[in-house]
């Protein structure tokens, strides 16, 4: 099994390109604007590609039903129905809510090759995808809680 996914396989097939032809409405702000809206941790994770320590984030073990939105722009990213306990200490999902919700790109930081996952609307760093997830996709979208905001379902 590979240690990383390529940008195409993170979406489950070969039809996805890294370009954003079918993208959502773009959200573009300066660093100063983002800093004024986010906590220091949220800014470091979402705008600088940081990672929160395992088992410390707000949502790593949350079982609340709802939708996970981008902390920066509010775009819907993941549904709680696709969240599972990966044992990694970060919120993990096996697929985004829609193909165009996230963008996958190569990440060669930290001396390794990984697949970085970004919000397609605002380019917020969300986390990484790995080829060890459950069916039906086989992909683990390992996200930072600091990148997400849970909108609970109204039941």
SULJO-V988320 format. One record per helix or strand of 3 or more residues. SS is the DSSP state (hx for helix, st for strand). FROM is the first residue (numbers start at 0). LEN is the number of residues. If there is no record, write none. Layout:
ss->[SS	SS]
from->[FROM	FROM]
len->[LEN	LEN]
This chain:
ss->[hx	hx	hx	st	st	hx	st	st	hx	st	st	st	hx	st]
from->[8	30	39	65	75	79	90	101	108	113	124	139	144	147]
len->[3	7	9	5	4	3	3	6	3	6	6	4	3	5]
